[in-house]
């Protein structure tokens, strides 16, 4: 988890409509799924969650300086779905 709670506004925000995040782990892993969580519309001060991610891709890298990683999947976060959504590795 990137943050310990789900209070509105307590998040790691991207500037603009695109961004990326690199998570460095202490050892090599072979993930089977990823989860992504966003506050539900009911907890949003504005009543919408247009800031929620929509389309995202996950890549596996050998190190943070690698130019191109292995594509593990391309996904769509459903803003009308559950706040916590799971996405299986596609390859």
PyMOL Python script that loads the backbone (N, CA, C, O; Angstrom):
from pymol import cmd

cmd.read_pdbstr("""\
ATOM      1  N   UNK A   1       0.842  -1.183   0.000  1.00  0.00           N
ATOM      2  CA  UNK A   1       0.000   0.000   0.000  1.00  0.00           C
ATOM      3  C   UNK A   1       0.885   1.243   0.000  1.00  0.00           C
ATOM      4  O   UNK A   1       1.860   1.329   0.746  1.00  0.00           O
ATOM      5  N   UNK A   2       0.531   2.187  -0.837  1.00  0.00           N
ATOM      6  CA  UNK A   2       1.307   3.417  -0.914  1.00  0.00           C
ATOM      7  C   UNK A   2       0.967   4.350   0.238  1.00  0.00           C
ATOM      8  O   UNK A   2       1.795   5.178   0.620  1.00  0.00           O
ATOM      9  N   UNK A   3      -0.231   4.236   0.801  1.00  0.00           N
ATOM     10  CA  UNK A   3      -0.674   5.091   1.894  1.00  0.00           C
ATOM     11  C   UNK A   3      -1.367   4.242   2.957  1.00  0.00           C
ATOM     12  O   UNK A   3      -1.962   3.216   2.630  1.00  0.00           O
ATOM     13  N   UNK A   4      -1.300   4.656   4.230  1.00  0.00           N
ATOM     14  CA  UNK A   4      -1.894   3.860   5.302  1.00  0.00           C
ATOM     15  C   UNK A   4      -3.397   4.040   5.460  1.00  0.00           C
ATOM     16  O   UNK A   4      -4.015   3.282   6.207  1.00  0.00           O
ATOM     17  N   UNK A   5      -4.013   5.017   4.786  1.00  0.00           N
ATOM     18  CA  UNK A   5      -5.444   5.221   4.967  1.00  0.00           C
ATOM     19  C   UNK A   5      -6.091   5.688   3.672  1.00  0.00           C
ATOM     20  O   UNK A   5      -5.417   5.888   2.661  1.00  0.00           O
ATOM     21  N   UNK A   6      -7.416   5.861   3.720  1.00  0.00           N
ATOM     22  CA  UNK A   6      -8.170   6.209   2.520  1.00  0.00           C
ATOM     23  C   UNK A   6      -8.892   7.546   2.664  1.00  0.00           C
ATOM     24  O   UNK A   6      -9.904   7.764   1.997  1.00  0.00           O
ATOM     25  N   UNK A   7      -8.402   8.444   3.512  1.00  0.00           N
ATOM     26  CA  UNK A   7      -9.076   9.734   3.665  1.00  0.00           C
ATOM     27  C   UNK A   7      -8.976  10.530   2.371  1.00  0.00           C
ATOM     28  O   UNK A   7      -7.925  10.536   1.731  1.00  0.00           O
ATOM     29  N   UNK A   8     -10.066  11.209   1.972  1.00  0.00           N
ATOM     30  CA  UNK A   8     -10.033  11.995   0.739  1.00  0.00           C
ATOM     31  C   UNK A   8      -8.881  13.000   0.751  1.00  0.00           C
ATOM     32  O   UNK A   8      -8.677  13.719   1.728  1.00  0.00           O
ATOM     33  N   UNK A   9      -8.139  13.034  -0.348  1.00  0.00           N
ATOM     34  CA  UNK A   9      -7.020  13.963  -0.464  1.00  0.00           C
ATOM     35  C   UNK A   9      -5.702  13.431   0.057  1.00  0.00           C
ATOM     36  O   UNK A   9      -4.650  13.996  -0.245  1.00  0.00           O
ATOM     37  N   UNK A  10      -5.732  12.339   0.847  1.00  0.00           N
ATOM     38  CA  UNK A  10      -4.491  11.750   1.345  1.00  0.00           C
ATOM     39  C   UNK A  10      -4.057  10.692   0.344  1.00  0.00           C
ATOM     40  O   UNK A  10      -4.349   9.506   0.501  1.00  0.00           O
ATOM     41  N   UNK A  11      -3.357  11.142  -0.687  1.00  0.00           N
ATOM     42  CA  UNK A  11      -3.034  10.220  -1.772  1.00  0.00           C
ATOM     43  C   UNK A  11      -1.711  10.623  -2.405  1.00  0.00           C
ATOM     44  O   UNK A  11      -1.137  11.662  -2.080  1.00  0.00           O
ATOM     45  N   UNK A  12      -1.249   9.792  -3.301  1.00  0.00           N
ATOM     46  CA  UNK A  12      -0.086  10.098  -4.108  1.00  0.00           C
ATOM     47  C   UNK A  12      -0.627  10.517  -5.460  1.00  0.00           C
ATOM     48  O   UNK A  12      -1.010   9.672  -6.270  1.00  0.00           O
ATOM     49  N   UNK A  13      -0.661  11.825  -5.709  1.00  0.00           N
ATOM     50  CA  UNK A  13      -1.332  12.354  -6.895  1.00  0.00           C
ATOM     51  C   UNK A  13      -0.371  12.571  -8.058  1.00  0.00           C
ATOM     52  O   UNK A  13       0.775  12.977  -7.869  1.00  0.00           O
ATOM     53  N   UNK A  14      -0.861  12.293  -9.267  1.00  0.00           N
ATOM     54  CA  UNK A  14      -0.138  12.603 -10.493  1.00  0.00           C
ATOM     55  C   UNK A  14      -0.533  13.997 -10.947  1.00  0.00           C
ATOM     56  O   UNK A  14      -1.668  14.426 -10.743  1.00  0.00           O
ATOM     57  N   UNK A  15       0.400  14.697 -11.558  1.00  0.00           N
ATOM     58  CA  UNK A  15       0.095  15.986 -12.180  1.00  0.00           C
ATOM     59  C   UNK A  15      -0.275  15.704 -13.634  1.00  0.00           C
ATOM     60  O   UNK A  15       0.462  15.005 -14.329  1.00  0.00           O
ATOM     61  N   UNK A  16      -1.390  16.228 -14.100  1.00  0.00           N
ATOM     62  CA  UNK A  16      -1.805  15.995 -15.477  1.00  0.00           C
ATOM     63  C   UNK A  16      -2.559  14.690 -15.625  1.00  0.00           C
ATOM     64  O   UNK A  16      -3.022  14.119 -14.638  1.00  0.00           O
ATOM     65  N   UNK A  17      -2.686  14.214 -16.862  1.00  0.00           N
ATOM     66  CA  UNK A  17      -3.513  13.038 -17.130  1.00  0.00           C
ATOM     67  C   UNK A  17      -2.711  11.746 -17.255  1.00  0.00           C
ATOM     68  O   UNK A  17      -3.295  10.675 -17.414  1.00  0.00           O
ATOM     69  N   UNK A  18      -1.374  11.831 -17.184  1.00  0.00           N
ATOM     70  CA  UNK A  18      -0.547  10.630 -17.269  1.00  0.00           C
ATOM     71  C   UNK A  18       0.568  10.680 -16.248  1.00  0.00           C
ATOM     72  O   UNK A  18       0.989  11.759 -15.830  1.00  0.00           O
ATOM     73  N   UNK A  19       1.043   9.525 -15.848  1.00  0.00           N
ATOM     74  CA  UNK A  19       2.149   9.464 -14.917  1.00  0.00           C
ATOM     75  C   UNK A  19       2.670   8.048 -14.816  1.00  0.00           C
ATOM     76  O   UNK A  19       2.131   7.131 -15.437  1.00  0.00           O
ATOM     77  N   UNK A  20       3.714   7.875 -14.036  1.00  0.00           N
ATOM     78  CA  UNK A  20       4.231   6.527 -13.821  1.00  0.00           C
ATOM     79  C   UNK A  20       4.831   6.430 -12.428  1.00  0.00           C
ATOM     80  O   UNK A  20       5.180   7.433 -11.805  1.00  0.00           O
ATOM     81  N   UNK A  21       4.939   5.210 -11.966  1.00  0.00           N
ATOM     82  CA  UNK A  21       5.457   4.913 -10.646  1.00  0.00           C
ATOM     83  C   UNK A  21       6.371   3.709 -10.761  1.00  0.00           C
ATOM     84  O   UNK A  21       6.023   2.722 -11.408  1.00  0.00           O
ATOM     85  N   UNK A  22       7.543   3.783 -10.135  1.00  0.00           N
ATOM     86  CA  UNK A  22       8.450   2.634 -10.074  1.00  0.00           C
ATOM     87  C   UNK A  22       8.515   2.188  -8.624  1.00  0.00           C
ATOM     88  O   UNK A  22       8.815   2.986  -7.735  1.00  0.00           O
ATOM     89  N   UNK A  23       8.233   0.912  -8.384  1.00  0.00           N
ATOM     90  CA  UNK A  23       8.319   0.344  -7.039  1.00  0.00           C
ATOM     91  C   UNK A  23       9.523  -0.587  -7.028  1.00  0.00           C
ATOM     92  O   UNK A  23       9.574  -1.575  -7.761  1.00  0.00           O
ATOM     93  N   UNK A  24      10.488  -0.249  -6.181  1.00  0.00           N
ATOM     94  CA  UNK A  24      11.707  -1.060  -6.087  1.00  0.00           C
ATOM     95  C   UNK A  24      11.574  -2.037  -4.930  1.00  0.00           C
ATOM     96  O   UNK A  24      11.308  -1.631  -3.799  1.00  0.00           O
ATOM     97  N   UNK A  25      11.757  -3.308  -5.203  1.00  0.00           N
ATOM     98  CA  UNK A  25      11.624  -4.349  -4.179  1.00  0.00           C
ATOM     99  C   UNK A  25      12.995  -4.846  -3.746  1.00  0.00           C
ATOM    100  O   UNK A  25      13.984  -4.674  -4.459  1.00  0.00           O
ATOM    101  N   UNK A  26      13.043  -5.457  -2.581  1.00  0.00           N
ATOM    102  CA  UNK A  26      14.321  -5.924  -2.043  1.00  0.00           C
ATOM    103  C   UNK A  26      14.784  -7.238  -2.661  1.00  0.00           C
ATOM    104  O   UNK A  26      15.946  -7.621  -2.520  1.00  0.00           O
ATOM    105  N   UNK A  27      13.872  -7.929  -3.348  1.00  0.00           N
ATOM    106  CA  UNK A  27      14.241  -9.171  -4.017  1.00  0.00           C
ATOM    107  C   UNK A  27      13.365  -9.363  -5.243  1.00  0.00           C
ATOM    108  O   UNK A  27      12.313  -8.737  -5.366  1.00  0.00           O
ATOM    109  N   UNK A  28      13.799 -10.227  -6.146  1.00  0.00           N
ATOM    110  CA  UNK A  28      13.031 -10.507  -7.354  1.00  0.00           C
ATOM    111  C   UNK A  28      11.785 -11.306  -6.991  1.00  0.00           C
ATOM    112  O   UNK A  28      11.848 -12.247  -6.200  1.00  0.00           O
ATOM    113  N   UNK A  29      10.651 -10.922  -7.577  1.00  0.00           N
ATOM    114  CA  UNK A  29       9.406 -11.654  -7.357  1.00  0.00           C
ATOM    115  C   UNK A  29       8.770 -11.987  -8.700  1.00  0.00           C
ATOM    116  O   UNK A  29       9.124 -11.408  -9.727  1.00  0.00           O
ATOM    117  N   UNK A  30       7.841 -12.911  -8.684  1.00  0.00           N
ATOM    118  CA  UNK A  30       7.048 -13.245  -9.858  1.00  0.00           C
ATOM    119  C   UNK A  30       5.588 -13.028  -9.471  1.00  0.00           C
ATOM    120  O   UNK A  30       4.934 -13.944  -8.972  1.00  0.00           O
ATOM    121  N   UNK A  31       5.071 -11.810  -9.702  1.00  0.00           N
ATOM    122  CA  UNK A  31       3.705 -11.499  -9.253  1.00  0.00           C
ATOM    123  C   UNK A  31       2.650 -12.291 -10.024  1.00  0.00           C
ATOM    124  O   UNK A  31       2.847 -12.657 -11.182  1.00  0.00           O
ATOM    125  N   UNK A  32       1.538 -12.543  -9.360  1.00  0.00           N
ATOM    126  CA  UNK A  32       0.413 -13.219 -10.007  1.00  0.00           C
ATOM    127  C   UNK A  32      -0.759 -12.269 -10.203  1.00  0.00           C
ATOM    128  O   UNK A  32      -1.635 -12.527 -11.029  1.00  0.00           O
ATOM    129  N   UNK A  33      -0.784 -11.157  -9.442  1.00  0.00           N
ATOM    130  CA  UNK A  33      -1.875 -10.185  -9.566  1.00  0.00           C
ATOM    131  C   UNK A  33      -1.442  -8.868  -8.933  1.00  0.00           C
ATOM    132  O   UNK A  33      -0.488  -8.808  -8.158  1.00  0.00           O
ATOM    133  N   UNK A  34      -2.174  -7.816  -9.287  1.00  0.00           N
ATOM    134  CA  UNK A  34      -1.960  -6.484  -8.722  1.00  0.00           C
ATOM    135  C   UNK A  34      -3.295  -5.983  -8.197  1.00  0.00           C
ATOM    136  O   UNK A  34      -4.341  -6.318  -8.751  1.00  0.00           O
ATOM    137  N   UNK A  35      -3.273  -5.187  -7.136  1.00  0.00           N
ATOM    138  CA  UNK A  35      -4.500  -4.553  -6.672  1.00  0.00           C
ATOM    139  C   UNK A  35      -4.313  -3.044  -6.720  1.00  0.00           C
ATOM    140  O   UNK A  35      -3.219  -2.525  -6.502  1.00  0.00           O
ATOM    141  N   UNK A  36      -5.409  -2.358  -7.011  1.00  0.00           N
ATOM    142  CA  UNK A  36      -5.403  -0.905  -7.071  1.00  0.00           C
ATOM    143  C   UNK A  36      -6.629  -0.429  -6.310  1.00  0.00           C
ATOM    144  O   UNK A  36      -7.733  -0.928  -6.524  1.00  0.00           O
ATOM    145  N   UNK A  37      -6.432   0.537  -5.420  1.00  0.00           N
ATOM    146  CA  UNK A  37      -7.518   1.016  -4.569  1.00  0.00           C
ATOM    147  C   UNK A  37      -7.663   2.522  -4.707  1.00  0.00           C
ATOM    148  O   UNK A  37      -6.669   3.246  -4.759  1.00  0.00           O
ATOM    149  N   UNK A  38      -8.894   2.989  -4.766  1.00  0.00           N
ATOM    150  CA  UNK A  38      -9.198   4.417  -4.835  1.00  0.00           C
ATOM    151  C   UNK A  38     -10.428   4.647  -3.974  1.00  0.00           C
ATOM    152  O   UNK A  38     -11.251   3.744  -3.830  1.00  0.00           O
ATOM    153  N   UNK A  39     -10.573   5.843  -3.393  1.00  0.00           N
ATOM    154  CA  UNK A  39     -11.754   6.081  -2.562  1.00  0.00           C
ATOM    155  C   UNK A  39     -13.016   5.931  -3.410  1.00  0.00           C
ATOM    156  O   UNK A  39     -13.004   6.280  -4.590  1.00  0.00           O
ATOM    157  N   UNK A  40     -14.097   5.422  -2.835  1.00  0.00           N
ATOM    158  CA  UNK A  40     -15.348   5.306  -3.590  1.00  0.00           C
ATOM    159  C   UNK A  40     -16.000   6.671  -3.782  1.00  0.00           C
ATOM    160  O   UNK A  40     -15.696   7.623  -3.063  1.00  0.00           O
ATOM    161  N   UNK A  41     -16.894   6.756  -4.753  1.00  0.00           N
ATOM    162  CA  UNK A  41     -17.605   8.008  -5.024  1.00  0.00           C
ATOM    163  C   UNK A  41     -18.316   8.531  -3.780  1.00  0.00           C
ATOM    164  O   UNK A  41     -18.399   9.742  -3.572  1.00  0.00           O
ATOM    165  N   UNK A  42     -18.826   7.625  -2.959  1.00  0.00           N
ATOM    166  CA  UNK A  42     -19.587   8.034  -1.765  1.00  0.00           C
ATOM    167  C   UNK A  42     -18.736   8.782  -0.746  1.00  0.00           C
ATOM    168  O   UNK A  42     -19.271   9.570   0.034  1.00  0.00           O
ATOM    169  N   UNK A  43     -17.415   8.555  -0.733  1.00  0.00           N
ATOM    170  CA  UNK A  43     -16.533   9.254   0.201  1.00  0.00           C
ATOM    171  C   UNK A  43     -15.863  10.480  -0.418  1.00  0.00           C
ATOM    172  O   UNK A  43     -15.196  11.244   0.280  1.00  0.00           O
ATOM    173  N   UNK A  44     -16.037  10.664  -1.706  1.00  0.00           N
ATOM    174  CA  UNK A  44     -15.403  11.794  -2.383  1.00  0.00           C
ATOM    175  C   UNK A  44     -16.149  13.085  -2.065  1.00  0.00           C
ATOM    176  O   UNK A  44     -17.374  13.132  -2.177  1.00  0.00           O
ATOM    177  N   UNK A  45     -15.421  14.138  -1.669  1.00  0.00           N
ATOM    178  CA  UNK A  45     -16.075  15.426  -1.359  1.00  0.00           C
ATOM    179  C   UNK A  45     -16.881  15.982  -2.531  1.00  0.00           C
ATOM    180  O   UNK A  45     -17.862  16.697  -2.325  1.00  0.00           O
ATOM    181  N   UNK A  46     -16.473  15.657  -3.762  1.00  0.00           N
ATOM    182  CA  UNK A  46     -17.173  16.179  -4.944  1.00  0.00           C
ATOM    183  C   UNK A  46     -18.256  15.233  -5.460  1.00  0.00           C
ATOM    184  O   UNK A  46     -19.036  15.601  -6.339  1.00  0.00           O
ATOM    185  N   UNK A  47     -18.304  14.016  -4.915  1.00  0.00           N
ATOM    186  CA  UNK A  47     -19.295  13.043  -5.378  1.00  0.00           C
ATOM    187  C   UNK A  47     -18.874  12.306  -6.631  1.00  0.00           C
ATOM    188  O   UNK A  47     -19.631  11.487  -7.152  1.00  0.00           O
ATOM    189  N   UNK A  48     -17.672  12.585  -7.127  1.00  0.00           N
ATOM    190  CA  UNK A  48     -17.165  11.828  -8.279  1.00  0.00           C
ATOM    191  C   UNK A  48     -15.709  11.456  -8.030  1.00  0.00           C
ATOM    192  O   UNK A  48     -15.062  11.988  -7.128  1.00  0.00           O
ATOM    193  N   UNK A  49     -15.213  10.544  -8.837  1.00  0.00           N
ATOM    194  CA  UNK A  49     -13.812  10.125  -8.694  1.00  0.00           C
ATOM    195  C   UNK A  49     -13.123  10.200 -10.059  1.00  0.00           C
ATOM    196  O   UNK A  49     -12.485   9.247 -10.507  1.00  0.00           O
ATOM    197  N   UNK A  50     -13.273  11.357 -10.703  1.00  0.00           N
ATOM    198  CA  UNK A  50     -12.630  11.541 -12.008  1.00  0.00           C
ATOM    199  C   UNK A  50     -11.108  11.479 -11.902  1.00  0.00           C
ATOM    200  O   UNK A  50     -10.424  11.305 -12.911  1.00  0.00           O
ATOM    201  N   UNK A  51     -10.575  11.620 -10.693  1.00  0.00           N
ATOM    202  CA  UNK A  51      -9.125  11.530 -10.503  1.00  0.00           C
ATOM    203  C   UNK A  51      -8.644  10.082 -10.456  1.00  0.00           C
ATOM    204  O   UNK A  51      -7.438   9.833 -10.481  1.00  0.00           O
ATOM    205  N   UNK A  52      -9.564   9.132 -10.387  1.00  0.00           N
ATOM    206  CA  UNK A  52      -9.165   7.720 -10.318  1.00  0.00           C
ATOM    207  C   UNK A  52      -8.460   7.314 -11.606  1.00  0.00           C
ATOM    208  O   UNK A  52      -8.791   7.813 -12.682  1.00  0.00           O
ATOM    209  N   UNK A  53      -7.490   6.410 -11.499  1.00  0.00           N
ATOM    210  CA  UNK A  53      -6.828   5.933 -12.718  1.00  0.00           C
ATOM    211  C   UNK A  53      -7.827   5.189 -13.590  1.00  0.00           C
ATOM    212  O   UNK A  53      -8.771   4.587 -13.079  1.00  0.00           O
ATOM    213  N   UNK A  54      -7.628   5.225 -14.881  1.00  0.00           N
ATOM    214  CA  UNK A  54      -8.522   4.498 -15.777  1.00  0.00           C
ATOM    215  C   UNK A  54      -7.741   3.386 -16.456  1.00  0.00           C
ATOM    216  O   UNK A  54      -7.846   2.224 -16.061  1.00  0.00           O
ATOM    217  N   UNK A  55      -6.965   3.725 -17.465  1.00  0.00           N
ATOM    218  CA  UNK A  55      -6.157   2.726 -18.165  1.00  0.00           C
ATOM    219  C   UNK A  55      -4.753   2.723 -17.572  1.00  0.00           C
ATOM    220  O   UNK A  55      -4.137   3.777 -17.413  1.00  0.00           O
ATOM    221  N   UNK A  56      -4.256   1.542 -17.247  1.00  0.00           N
ATOM    222  CA  UNK A  56      -2.886   1.464 -16.752  1.00  0.00           C
ATOM    223  C   UNK A  56      -2.226   0.160 -17.177  1.00  0.00           C
ATOM    224  O   UNK A  56      -2.892  -0.852 -17.397  1.00  0.00           O
ATOM    225  N   UNK A  57      -0.921   0.205 -17.285  1.00  0.00           N
ATOM    226  CA  UNK A  57      -0.116  -0.948 -17.670  1.00  0.00           C
ATOM    227  C   UNK A  57       0.890  -1.216 -16.568  1.00  0.00           C
ATOM    228  O   UNK A  57       1.317  -0.296 -15.871  1.00  0.00           O
ATOM    229  N   UNK A  58       1.267  -2.477 -16.412  1.00  0.00           N
ATOM    230  CA  UNK A  58       2.265  -2.857 -15.418  1.00  0.00           C
ATOM    231  C   UNK A  58       3.400  -3.589 -16.144  1.00  0.00           C
ATOM    232  O   UNK A  58       3.169  -4.503 -16.935  1.00  0.00           O
ATOM    233  N   UNK A  59       4.621  -3.161 -15.852  1.00  0.00           N
ATOM    234  CA  UNK A  59       5.806  -3.761 -16.446  1.00  0.00           C
ATOM    235  C   UNK A  59       6.705  -4.312 -15.352  1.00  0.00           C
ATOM    236  O   UNK A  59       6.776  -3.747 -14.260  1.00  0.00           O
ATOM    237  N   UNK A  60       7.378  -5.391 -15.633  1.00  0.00           N
ATOM    238  CA  UNK A  60       8.388  -5.940 -14.739  1.00  0.00           C
ATOM    239  C   UNK A  60       9.759  -5.499 -15.222  1.00  0.00           C
ATOM    240  O   UNK A  60      10.073  -5.615 -16.406  1.00  0.00           O
ATOM    241  N   UNK A  61      10.577  -4.991 -14.302  1.00  0.00           N
ATOM    242  CA  UNK A  61      11.914  -4.517 -14.646  1.00  0.00           C
ATOM    243  C   UNK A  61      12.960  -5.266 -13.827  1.00  0.00           C
ATOM    244  O   UNK A  61      12.695  -5.672 -12.696  1.00  0.00           O
ATOM    245  N   UNK A  62      14.134  -5.444 -14.395  1.00  0.00           N
ATOM    246  CA  UNK A  62      15.239  -6.033 -13.638  1.00  0.00           C
ATOM    247  C   UNK A  62      15.829  -5.005 -12.680  1.00  0.00           C
ATOM    248  O   UNK A  62      16.290  -5.354 -11.594  1.00  0.00           O
ATOM    249  N   UNK A  63      15.814  -3.715 -13.091  1.00  0.00           N
ATOM    250  CA  UNK A  63      16.250  -2.629 -12.212  1.00  0.00           C
ATOM    251  C   UNK A  63      15.570  -1.342 -12.672  1.00  0.00           C
ATOM    252  O   UNK A  63      14.990  -1.294 -13.757  1.00  0.00           O
ATOM    253  N   UNK A  64      15.643  -0.314 -11.856  1.00  0.00           N
ATOM    254  CA  UNK A  64      14.914   0.925 -12.123  1.00  0.00           C
ATOM    255  C   UNK A  64      15.450   1.704 -13.310  1.00  0.00           C
ATOM    256  O   UNK A  64      14.792   2.630 -13.784  1.00  0.00           O
ATOM    257  N   UNK A  65      16.622   1.352 -13.797  1.00  0.00           N
ATOM    258  CA  UNK A  65      17.220   2.072 -14.918  1.00  0.00           C
ATOM    259  C   UNK A  65      16.946   1.398 -16.261  1.00  0.00           C
ATOM    260  O   UNK A  65      17.332   1.913 -17.310  1.00  0.00           O
ATOM    261  N   UNK A  66      16.285   0.255 -16.222  1.00  0.00           N
ATOM    262  CA  UNK A  66      15.979  -0.474 -17.448  1.00  0.00           C
ATOM    263  C   UNK A  66      15.005   0.342 -18.306  1.00  0.00           C
ATOM    264  O   UNK A  66      13.984   0.822 -17.816  1.00  0.00           O
ATOM    265  N   UNK A  67      15.337   0.492 -19.594  1.00  0.00           N
ATOM    266  CA  UNK A  67      14.506   1.309 -20.490  1.00  0.00           C
ATOM    267  C   UNK A  67      13.152   0.644 -20.764  1.00  0.00           C
ATOM    268  O   UNK A  67      12.109   1.289 -20.653  1.00  0.00           O
ATOM    269  N   UNK A  68      13.170  -0.626 -21.116  1.00  0.00           N
ATOM    270  CA  UNK A  68      11.925  -1.330 -21.424  1.00  0.00           C
ATOM    271  C   UNK A  68      11.833  -2.588 -20.591  1.00  0.00           C
ATOM    272  O   UNK A  68      12.754  -3.404 -20.569  1.00  0.00           O
ATOM    273  N   UNK A  69      10.718  -2.738 -19.909  1.00  0.00           N
ATOM    274  CA  UNK A  69      10.508  -3.929 -19.102  1.00  0.00           C
ATOM    275  C   UNK A  69       9.634  -4.924 -19.825  1.00  0.00           C
ATOM    276  O   UNK A  69       9.313  -4.746 -21.000  1.00  0.00           O
ATOM    277  N   UNK A  70       9.251  -5.971 -19.121  1.00  0.00           N
ATOM    278  CA  UNK A  70       8.351  -6.980 -19.670  1.00  0.00           C
ATOM    279  C   UNK A  70       6.924  -6.573 -19.317  1.00  0.00           C
ATOM    280  O   UNK A  70       6.609  -6.365 -18.145  1.00  0.00           O
ATOM    281  N   UNK A  71       6.069  -6.461 -20.317  1.00  0.00           N
ATOM    282  CA  UNK A  71       4.674  -6.091 -20.082  1.00  0.00           C
ATOM    283  C   UNK A  71       3.965  -7.231 -19.357  1.00  0.00           C
ATOM    284  O   UNK A  71       3.881  -8.346 -19.872  1.00  0.00           O
ATOM    285  N   UNK A  72       3.456  -6.947 -18.159  1.00  0.00           N
ATOM    286  CA  UNK A  72       2.751  -7.961 -17.376  1.00  0.00           C
ATOM    287  C   UNK A  72       1.238  -7.867 -17.548  1.00  0.00           C
ATOM    288  O   UNK A  72       0.514  -8.805 -17.213  1.00  0.00           O
ATOM    289  N   UNK A  73       0.760  -6.742 -18.067  1.00  0.00           N
ATOM    290  CA  UNK A  73      -0.667  -6.606 -18.328  1.00  0.00           C
ATOM    291  C   UNK A  73      -1.084  -5.168 -18.559  1.00  0.00           C
ATOM    292  O   UNK A  73      -0.429  -4.227 -18.113  1.00  0.00           O
ATOM    293  N   UNK A  74      -2.196  -5.025 -19.271  1.00  0.00           N
ATOM    294  CA  UNK A  74      -2.832  -3.725 -19.482  1.00  0.00           C
ATOM    295  C   UNK A  74      -4.236  -3.829 -18.920  1.00  0.00           C
ATOM    296  O   UNK A  74      -4.951  -4.791 -19.203  1.00  0.00           O
ATOM    297  N   UNK A  75      -4.640  -2.837 -18.118  1.00  0.00           N
ATOM    298  CA  UNK A  75      -5.861  -2.958 -17.335  1.00  0.00           C
ATOM    299  C   UNK A  75      -6.698  -1.682 -17.383  1.00  0.00           C
ATOM    300  O   UNK A  75      -6.226  -0.623 -17.795  1.00  0.00           O
ATOM    301  N   UNK A  76      -7.947  -1.812 -16.951  1.00  0.00           N
ATOM    302  CA  UNK A  76      -8.853  -0.670 -16.823  1.00  0.00           C
ATOM    303  C   UNK A  76      -9.477  -0.715 -15.435  1.00  0.00           C
ATOM    304  O   UNK A  76     -10.104  -1.704 -15.055  1.00  0.00           O
ATOM    305  N   UNK A  77      -9.296   0.374 -14.681  1.00  0.00           N
ATOM    306  CA  UNK A  77      -9.923   0.497 -13.360  1.00  0.00           C
ATOM    307  C   UNK A  77     -11.364   0.949 -13.570  1.00  0.00           C
ATOM    308  O   UNK A  77     -11.606   1.949 -14.245  1.00  0.00           O
ATOM    309  N   UNK A  78     -12.321   0.223 -13.000  1.00  0.00           N
ATOM    310  CA  UNK A  78     -13.747   0.522 -13.146  1.00  0.00           C
ATOM    311  C   UNK A  78     -14.178   1.480 -12.038  1.00  0.00           C
ATOM    312  O   UNK A  78     -14.273   1.084 -10.876  1.00  0.00           O
ATOM    313  N   UNK A  79     -14.440   2.744 -12.394  1.00  0.00           N
ATOM    314  CA  UNK A  79     -14.825   3.748 -11.396  1.00  0.00           C
ATOM    315  C   UNK A  79     -16.165   3.433 -10.728  1.00  0.00           C
ATOM    316  O   UNK A  79     -16.459   3.952  -9.651  1.00  0.00           O
ATOM    317  N   UNK A  80     -16.971   2.590 -11.360  1.00  0.00           N
ATOM    318  CA  UNK A  80     -18.259   2.198 -10.764  1.00  0.00           C
ATOM    319  C   UNK A  80     -18.160   0.876 -10.013  1.00  0.00           C
ATOM    320  O   UNK A  80     -19.149   0.394  -9.460  1.00  0.00           O
ATOM    321  N   UNK A  81     -16.974   0.296  -9.994  1.00  0.00           N
ATOM    322  CA  UNK A  81     -16.778  -0.978  -9.306  1.00  0.00           C
ATOM    323  C   UNK A  81     -16.389  -0.783  -7.853  1.00  0.00           C
ATOM    324  O   UNK A  81     -16.546   0.303  -7.296  1.00  0.00           O
ATOM    325  N   UNK A  82     -15.880  -1.846  -7.243  1.00  0.00           N
ATOM    326  CA  UNK A  82     -15.415  -1.796  -5.857  1.00  0.00           C
ATOM    327  C   UNK A  82     -14.203  -0.871  -5.750  1.00  0.00           C
ATOM    328  O   UNK A  82     -13.449  -0.731  -6.713  1.00  0.00           O
ATOM    329  N   UNK A  83     -14.003  -0.231  -4.579  1.00  0.00           N
ATOM    330  CA  UNK A  83     -12.836   0.647  -4.417  1.00  0.00           C
ATOM    331  C   UNK A  83     -11.507  -0.096  -4.604  1.00  0.00           C
ATOM    332  O   UNK A  83     -10.562   0.451  -5.172  1.00  0.00           O
ATOM    333  N   UNK A  84     -11.441  -1.345  -4.123  1.00  0.00           N
ATOM    334  CA  UNK A  84     -10.242  -2.178  -4.252  1.00  0.00           C
ATOM    335  C   UNK A  84     -10.489  -3.193  -5.360  1.00  0.00           C
ATOM    336  O   UNK A  84     -11.392  -4.024  -5.255  1.00  0.00           O
ATOM    337  N   UNK A  85      -9.697  -3.129  -6.411  1.00  0.00           N
ATOM    338  CA  UNK A  85      -9.878  -4.031  -7.551  1.00  0.00           C
ATOM    339  C   UNK A  85      -8.602  -4.809  -7.807  1.00  0.00           C
ATOM    340  O   UNK A  85      -7.499  -4.277  -7.687  1.00  0.00           O
ATOM    341  N   UNK A  86      -8.767  -6.093  -8.167  1.00  0.00           N
ATOM    342  CA  UNK A  86      -7.622  -6.975  -8.413  1.00  0.00           C
ATOM    343  C   UNK A  86      -7.508  -7.263  -9.897  1.00  0.00           C
ATOM    344  O   UNK A  86      -8.509  -7.476 -10.581  1.00  0.00           O
ATOM    345  N   UNK A  87      -6.266  -7.268 -10.389  1.00  0.00           N
ATOM    346  CA  UNK A  87      -5.987  -7.495 -11.789  1.00  0.00           C
ATOM    347  C   UNK A  87      -4.939  -8.589 -11.914  1.00  0.00           C
ATOM    348  O   UNK A  87      -3.817  -8.412 -11.439  1.00  0.00           O
ATOM    349  N   UNK A  88      -5.273  -9.730 -12.549  1.00  0.00           N
ATOM    350  CA  UNK A  88      -4.307 -10.819 -12.683  1.00  0.00           C
ATOM    351  C   UNK A  88      -3.221 -10.479 -13.696  1.00  0.00           C
ATOM    352  O   UNK A  88      -3.456  -9.727 -14.641  1.00  0.00           O
ATOM    353  N   UNK A  89      -2.027 -11.040 -13.490  1.00  0.00           N
ATOM    354  CA  UNK A  89      -0.962 -10.905 -14.475  1.00  0.00           C
ATOM    355  C   UNK A  89      -1.442 -11.604 -15.739  1.00  0.00           C
ATOM    356  O   UNK A  89      -1.962 -12.718 -15.676  1.00  0.00           O
ATOM    357  N   UNK A  90      -1.270 -10.953 -16.885  1.00  0.00           N
ATOM    358  CA  UNK A  90      -1.809 -11.493 -18.145  1.00  0.00           C
ATOM    359  C   UNK A  90      -0.852 -12.412 -18.883  1.00  0.00           C
ATOM    360  O   UNK A  90      -1.268 -13.140 -19.785  1.00  0.00           O
ATOM    361  N   UNK A  91       0.447 -12.392 -18.508  1.00  0.00           N
ATOM    362  CA  UNK A  91       1.402 -13.251 -19.211  1.00  0.00           C
ATOM    363  C   UNK A  91       1.999 -14.257 -18.245  1.00  0.00           C
ATOM    364  O   UNK A  91       2.829 -15.075 -18.641  1.00  0.00           O
TER     365      UNK A  91
END
""", "prot")
cmd.dss("prot")
cmd.show_as("cartoon", "prot")
cmd.util.cbc("prot")
cmd.orient("prot")
